[in-house]
Amino acid sequence: MSSDPQLIRRPEVLRITGLKKSTLYTLMGLDDDPFPPNYPISERGRAWIKSEVLDWCERRRKATRKLTSIERAAQLKLADRDSMVNRKTG
């Protein structure tokens, strides 16, 4: 059983993202990770699929978020472990 995607209108998209209307449409035109497209829901109405908007927000958050010192230390530890494994198998 498939569930229908939840559609949201522009005011909700702007509320979720914190973007202004002009920025939203600029981001939709980008080649690199564009904002999700909107879909016609009536003759003049358009809507976005909420899950696509939330996925885009999460990708942006992950791409721009700074790591905490604990996360950085964990990454370094994993990198060291991987390099030791590569030396043993290489």
PECORWO-V821751 format. One record per helix or strand. SS is the DSSP state (H for helix, E for strand). FROM is the first residue (numbers start at 1). TO is the last residue. If there is no record, write none. Layout:
BEGIN
ss = {SS & SS}
from = {FROM & FROM}
to = {TO & TO}
END
This chain:
BEGIN
ss = {E & H & H & E & E & H & H}
from = {7 & 10 & 21 & 39 & 46 & 50 & 69}
to = {8 & 17 & 28 & 40 & 49 & 64 & 89}
END
